[in-house]
């Protein structure tokens, strides 16, 4: 059966889109743009394949679909901006096979203006076709939340901004097959800026509560109780909780590297969040000292090293810096994570604990970095000699909280 959809880029955005399309009965092919790590389990990927999903390395197949969605990753480059190299590769590959009347949608995290100023020329020059006349072009911010069982592509509204009204309607018609609600933006720049606002909203609010965590510890205030009470307010407040740092594939954007017009609050948020791994290590060293032990030579167990609970994704996980700083202090670091069979820091493999309770009982300090559902935190608090909880997940009084 010929495919109806091509998903270009099979990472954290592309694979969930392909999964939703297959579940909706849309014949789908997937084309990789580079080394990409998705968040789907092997069982989910097997179900996709049995449902008709077909990975391909044959670029010619991209010219046989009605809709092509570019989901190539855009990691941070050396200057702090977004690296569009994989988007460019995807665009050039697609352009060489682009046919009239195809709908092309960009979902990668990009700067406002990228669809019109960067993607459009690549597609037009490579295909000889004109966007808005010969093929449809639109942007839609990805709203994937890996591991979230409550919000799926089907019940998450999709924002669409097309180059022309016809482009918007064509893209909306496609996404209308996947989601209950499509929201039409005025154009691609507005849709791109939706992604910037949503991403920065998360990072700024995480930074606020992380800074509150440091302040409240110094004041002897239980921040977790403060948040519990504050979230009862029915308006004007959304609860965020502190942690050891932020990770994942969504890069906060202050736009400075793109056009020199930065968002000062976003840059400050990045600085605050970037300090959290160091703060965790500082708290760890203080706890060890208070219990008559030095960080040098201490046995430290890191519990949960992925960036998000119940996923095997290590993208920008703060656990990496926490481990590195502890090693620099002379600690003997090991880890436990049911989703990570092997883990290295600066190409140095770290020992993986096979028995969680035995490892916690043996360690001078256990640090909970990620709250996986499989962890019995009450039992862990009993077994651990000393427990630092960076997620506020352990019952009150059973551990030292961030």
C-alpha positions as CSV (number, residue, x, y, z in Angstrom):
1,X,0.0,0.0,0.0
2,X,1.5,3.4,-0.9
3,X,2.1,5.7,2.0
4,X,0.0,8.8,2.6
5,X,2.4,10.4,5.1
6,X,6.1,10.8,5.4
7,X,7.6,11.7,8.8
8,X,11.1,13.0,8.3
9,X,13.1,12.7,11.5
10,X,12.4,9.8,13.8
11,X,13.4,11.4,17.1
12,X,11.3,12.5,20.1
13,X,8.9,14.5,17.9
14,X,8.8,12.3,14.8
15,X,8.2,8.9,16.3
16,X,5.2,10.0,18.4
17,X,3.7,11.7,15.3
18,X,4.2,8.5,13.3
19,X,2.7,6.5,16.1
20,X,-0.4,8.7,16.2
21,X,-0.8,8.6,12.4
22,X,-0.5,4.8,12.3
23,X,-3.1,4.5,15.1
24,X,-5.4,6.7,13.0
25,X,-5.1,4.3,10.1
26,X,-2.8,6.6,8.0
27,X,-0.2,4.6,5.9
28,X,3.1,6.2,7.1
29,X,6.7,6.0,6.2
30,X,9.6,7.2,8.4
31,X,12.8,8.7,7.1
32,X,15.8,9.4,9.5
33,X,17.8,12.7,9.2
34,X,20.6,11.5,11.5
35,X,21.3,9.6,14.7
36,X,18.1,10.1,16.6
37,X,16.8,8.7,19.9
38,X,13.0,8.4,20.4
39,X,11.1,7.8,23.5
40,X,8.9,4.9,22.4
41,X,9.4,1.5,24.0
42,X,10.3,-1.5,21.9
43,X,6.8,-2.9,22.4
44,X,5.3,0.4,21.0
45,X,7.6,0.3,18.0
46,X,6.6,-3.3,17.3
47,X,3.0,-2.3,17.4
48,X,3.7,0.5,14.9
49,X,5.4,-1.9,12.5
50,X,2.5,-4.3,12.7
51,X,0.1,-1.4,12.2
52,X,1.7,-0.5,8.8
53,X,4.5,1.9,9.8
54,X,7.5,1.5,7.4
55,X,10.9,3.0,8.0
56,X,12.8,3.7,4.8
57,X,16.2,4.8,3.6
58,X,14.9,5.4,0.0
59,X,14.5,9.1,-0.4
60,X,12.5,8.6,-3.6
61,X,9.6,7.4,-1.5
62,X,9.2,10.9,0.0
63,X,7.8,12.0,-3.4
64,X,5.0,9.6,-3.3
65,X,3.1,11.0,-0.3
66,X,0.4,13.6,0.1
67,X,1.8,15.0,3.3
68,X,5.4,15.3,4.6
69,X,6.2,16.5,8.1
70,X,9.7,17.5,9.0
71,X,10.5,16.7,12.6
72,X,14.3,16.9,12.5
73,X,15.9,17.8,15.9
74,X,17.4,21.2,16.4
75,X,19.9,21.0,19.3
76,X,21.8,23.9,20.7
77,X,25.0,24.8,18.8
78,X,28.3,26.0,20.1
79,X,27.1,29.7,20.1
80,X,24.0,28.8,22.0
81,X,21.6,29.0,19.1
82,X,19.6,26.3,17.4
83,X,21.4,24.0,15.0
84,X,19.3,23.7,11.8
85,X,21.7,21.3,10.0
86,X,19.3,18.4,10.2
87,X,16.3,20.5,9.1
88,X,18.4,21.7,6.1
89,X,19.3,18.1,5.3
90,X,15.7,17.0,5.5
91,X,14.6,20.0,3.3
92,X,17.1,19.3,0.6
93,X,16.3,15.6,0.6
94,X,12.6,16.3,0.3
95,X,13.0,19.0,-2.3
96,X,14.7,16.6,-4.7
97,X,11.5,14.5,-4.8
98,X,8.8,17.0,-4.0
99,X,5.7,16.8,-6.2
100,X,3.0,19.4,-6.8
101,X,0.0,19.5,-4.4
102,X,2.1,18.0,-1.5
103,X,1.5,19.5,1.9
104,X,4.8,20.1,3.8
105,X,4.7,20.9,7.5
106,X,7.6,21.8,9.7
107,X,7.4,20.7,13.4
108,X,11.0,21.1,14.5
109,X,11.7,23.7,17.2
110,X,12.9,26.7,15.3
111,X,13.1,30.5,15.4
112,X,10.2,32.7,14.2
113,X,10.7,33.2,10.5
114,X,12.4,29.9,9.8
115,X,9.6,28.4,7.7
116,X,9.5,31.3,5.3
117,X,13.1,32.5,5.3
118,X,15.0,29.2,5.6
119,X,12.8,26.2,4.7
120,X,10.8,27.8,1.9
121,X,13.9,28.8,-0.3
122,X,15.4,25.3,0.2
123,X,12.2,23.6,-1.0
124,X,11.6,25.9,-3.9
125,X,15.2,25.9,-5.2
126,X,15.5,22.1,-4.9
127,X,12.1,21.3,-6.5
128,X,11.5,24.1,-9.0
129,X,8.1,24.5,-7.4
130,X,6.6,27.5,-5.6
131,X,5.3,27.4,-2.1
132,X,1.7,28.5,-1.8
133,X,1.1,27.9,-5.5
134,X,2.4,24.5,-6.4
135,X,2.6,23.0,-2.9
136,X,1.4,23.8,0.6
137,X,3.7,24.9,3.3
138,X,2.9,25.4,7.1
139,X,4.4,25.3,10.5
140,X,3.0,23.4,13.6
141,X,4.7,23.4,17.0
142,X,5.2,20.0,18.4
143,X,3.3,19.5,21.6
144,X,4.6,16.0,22.4
145,X,5.0,15.2,26.1
146,X,6.9,11.9,26.3
147,X,5.4,9.5,28.8
148,X,2.3,11.6,29.5
149,X,-0.6,9.2,29.6
150,X,-3.3,11.9,30.1
151,X,-2.5,14.0,27.0
152,X,-1.9,12.3,23.7
153,X,-1.9,13.7,20.1
154,X,-5.6,12.8,19.9
155,X,-6.7,15.1,22.8
156,X,-4.0,17.8,22.5
157,X,-5.1,20.8,20.3
158,X,-2.8,21.3,17.3
159,X,-1.7,24.8,16.2
160,X,-1.3,25.4,12.4
161,X,0.1,28.4,10.6
162,X,0.3,28.2,6.8
163,X,2.0,30.4,4.2
164,X,-1.4,31.1,2.7
165,X,-4.9,30.5,3.9
166,X,-5.0,27.5,1.5
167,X,-1.8,26.2,3.1
168,X,-3.3,26.5,6.6
169,X,-6.5,24.6,5.5
170,X,-4.5,21.8,3.9
171,X,-2.4,21.3,7.0
172,X,-5.4,21.6,9.2
173,X,-7.2,18.9,7.2
174,X,-4.3,16.5,7.7
175,X,-4.0,17.1,11.5
176,X,-7.8,17.0,11.8
177,X,-7.4,13.2,11.2
178,X,-5.2,13.0,14.3
179,X,-6.6,15.4,16.9
180,X,-9.9,16.5,18.2
181,X,-9.1,20.2,17.8
182,X,-7.1,22.3,15.3
183,X,-6.2,25.9,16.1
184,X,-5.4,28.2,13.2
185,X,-2.7,30.8,13.7
186,X,-2.5,33.9,11.4
187,X,0.6,32.5,9.7
188,X,3.8,30.5,10.2
189,X,5.6,33.2,12.2
190,X,2.8,33.2,14.8
191,X,2.8,29.4,15.0
192,X,6.6,29.4,15.4
193,X,6.3,31.9,18.2
194,X,3.7,29.8,19.9
195,X,6.4,27.2,20.3
196,X,8.9,29.8,21.7
197,X,6.3,31.0,24.2
198,X,5.3,27.6,25.4
199,X,8.9,26.4,25.8
200,X,10.0,29.5,27.6
201,X,7.0,29.5,29.9
202,X,8.0,26.1,31.2
203,X,11.7,27.0,31.7
204,X,10.9,30.4,33.4
205,X,8.5,28.8,35.9
206,X,10.8,26.0,36.7
207,X,13.6,28.5,37.3
208,X,11.3,30.5,39.7
209,X,10.5,27.4,41.8
210,X,14.1,26.2,41.7
211,X,15.2,29.6,43.1
212,X,12.5,29.4,45.7
213,X,13.8,26.0,46.7
214,X,17.2,27.4,47.5
215,X,15.7,30.4,49.4
216,X,13.3,28.3,51.4
217,X,16.0,25.9,52.5
218,X,18.0,28.8,53.8
219,X,15.0,30.2,55.6
220,X,14.0,26.8,57.0
221,X,10.7,26.8,55.1
222,X,9.1,23.7,53.6
223,X,8.7,24.7,49.9
224,X,6.8,21.5,49.1
225,X,4.2,22.4,51.6
226,X,4.1,26.0,50.2
227,X,3.5,24.6,46.7
228,X,0.8,22.2,48.0
229,X,-1.1,25.1,49.5
230,X,-0.5,27.5,46.7
231,X,-1.9,25.2,44.0
232,X,-5.3,25.3,45.7
233,X,-5.7,28.8,44.3
234,X,-8.3,28.3,41.5
235,X,-6.9,31.2,39.3
236,X,-3.7,32.9,38.5
237,X,-1.4,30.1,39.6
238,X,0.0,26.9,38.0
239,X,2.1,24.6,40.2
240,X,5.7,23.8,39.2
241,X,8.1,21.9,41.4
242,X,11.8,22.1,41.8
243,X,14.4,19.5,40.8
244,X,18.1,18.9,40.1
245,X,18.0,20.7,36.8
246,X,16.2,20.6,33.5
247,X,16.7,18.3,30.6
248,X,15.1,17.0,27.5
249,X,14.9,18.0,23.8
250,X,13.2,21.3,24.2
251,X,15.8,24.1,24.2
252,X,14.8,27.4,25.9
253,X,15.1,30.3,23.3
254,X,16.1,33.9,24.1
255,X,16.5,34.6,20.4
256,X,19.7,36.5,21.0
257,X,21.8,34.2,18.8
258,X,19.2,34.6,16.0
259,X,18.6,38.3,15.7
260,X,20.3,39.9,18.7
261,X,17.0,40.6,20.5
262,X,17.1,38.6,23.6
263,X,14.5,37.8,26.3
264,X,16.3,38.7,29.5
265,X,14.0,36.6,31.7
266,X,14.7,33.5,29.6
267,X,18.5,33.9,29.9
268,X,18.2,34.4,33.6
269,X,16.0,31.3,33.8
270,X,18.6,29.3,32.0
271,X,21.3,30.5,34.4
272,X,19.2,29.6,37.5
273,X,18.3,26.1,36.1
274,X,21.9,25.5,35.1
275,X,23.1,26.0,38.7
276,X,20.8,23.4,40.1
277,X,23.1,20.3,39.6
278,X,25.8,22.2,41.4
279,X,23.4,23.1,44.2
280,X,22.4,19.4,44.6
281,X,26.1,18.4,45.0
282,X,26.6,21.2,47.5
283,X,23.7,19.9,49.5
284,X,25.0,16.4,49.2
285,X,28.4,17.4,50.5
286,X,26.9,19.3,53.4
287,X,24.7,16.3,54.4
288,X,27.7,14.0,54.4
289,X,29.7,16.5,56.5
290,X,26.8,16.8,59.0
291,X,26.9,13.0,59.4
292,X,30.6,12.9,60.0
293,X,31.6,11.9,56.5
294,X,33.6,13.6,53.7
295,X,32.5,13.7,50.1
296,X,36.0,12.4,49.2
297,X,35.8,8.7,49.4
298,X,32.0,8.6,50.1
299,X,29.9,6.0,48.3
300,X,27.1,7.9,46.6
301,X,24.2,6.2,44.8
302,X,22.3,8.2,42.2
303,X,18.8,7.0,41.8
304,X,17.1,7.6,38.4
305,X,19.4,9.2,35.9
306,X,17.0,9.9,33.0
307,X,15.7,13.5,32.3
308,X,12.0,12.4,32.8
309,X,10.3,9.7,34.8
310,X,9.5,6.3,33.3
311,X,11.5,7.0,30.1
312,X,14.9,5.7,28.9
313,X,15.8,9.2,27.5
314,X,19.1,10.7,28.8
315,X,19.0,13.8,26.6
316,X,20.6,16.7,28.6
317,X,19.8,14.9,31.9
318,X,21.1,16.9,34.9
319,X,22.2,13.6,36.4
320,X,25.3,13.9,34.1
321,X,26.6,17.0,35.8
322,X,25.6,15.8,39.3
323,X,27.7,12.7,38.7
324,X,30.6,14.6,37.3
325,X,30.8,17.1,40.1
326,X,30.6,14.3,42.7
327,X,33.4,12.4,41.0
328,X,35.5,15.7,41.0
329,X,35.0,15.9,44.8
330,X,36.4,12.4,45.1
331,X,33.2,10.5,45.7
332,X,32.7,6.9,44.5
333,X,29.6,7.2,42.3
334,X,27.2,4.4,41.2
335,X,23.7,4.5,39.9
336,X,20.4,2.6,39.6
337,X,17.9,3.1,36.9
338,X,15.5,0.4,35.5
339,X,15.5,2.1,32.1
340,X,19.3,2.6,31.7
341,X,21.3,-0.7,31.5
342,X,24.6,1.2,31.0
343,X,25.7,4.8,31.6
344,X,28.9,6.7,31.2
345,X,30.2,10.1,32.4
346,X,32.9,11.6,30.1
347,X,33.3,8.2,28.5
348,X,33.8,6.7,32.0
349,X,31.4,3.8,32.7
350,X,29.7,4.1,36.1
351,X,28.9,1.0,38.1
352,X,25.2,0.0,37.9
353,X,23.6,-1.3,41.1
354,X,21.7,-4.6,40.5
355,X,19.9,-4.7,43.8
356,X,18.4,-1.3,44.7
357,X,17.9,-1.9,48.4
358,X,21.3,-3.5,49.0
359,X,23.0,-0.6,47.1
360,X,21.1,2.0,49.1
361,X,22.0,0.3,52.4
362,X,25.7,0.1,51.4
363,X,25.9,3.8,50.1
364,X,26.9,6.6,52.4
365,X,24.4,8.8,50.5
366,X,21.5,8.0,48.1
367,X,20.3,10.9,45.9
368,X,16.9,10.5,44.3
369,X,17.2,12.4,41.0
370,X,14.3,10.9,39.1
371,X,11.0,9.5,40.4
372,X,10.3,6.3,38.4
373,X,7.0,4.6,39.2
374,X,8.8,1.4,39.9
375,X,10.6,2.8,43.0
376,X,9.2,2.0,46.4
377,X,10.2,5.2,48.0
378,X,8.9,4.3,51.5
379,X,10.9,1.1,51.5
380,X,13.9,2.9,50.1
381,X,13.8,5.5,52.8
382,X,14.0,2.7,55.4
383,X,17.0,1.0,53.7
384,X,19.1,4.1,52.8
385,X,21.7,5.3,55.3
386,X,21.2,8.9,54.1
387,X,18.7,10.0,51.5
388,X,18.5,13.3,49.6
389,X,15.2,13.7,47.7
390,X,15.4,16.3,44.9
391,X,11.9,15.6,43.7
392,X,9.8,15.9,46.9
393,X,8.6,12.3,46.3
394,X,9.6,10.6,49.5
395,X,7.1,10.8,52.3
396,X,7.6,13.9,54.5
397,X,10.2,13.3,57.2
398,X,11.6,10.2,55.6
399,X,14.3,12.0,53.7
400,X,16.2,15.3,53.3
401,X,14.4,17.3,50.6
402,X,16.0,19.7,48.2
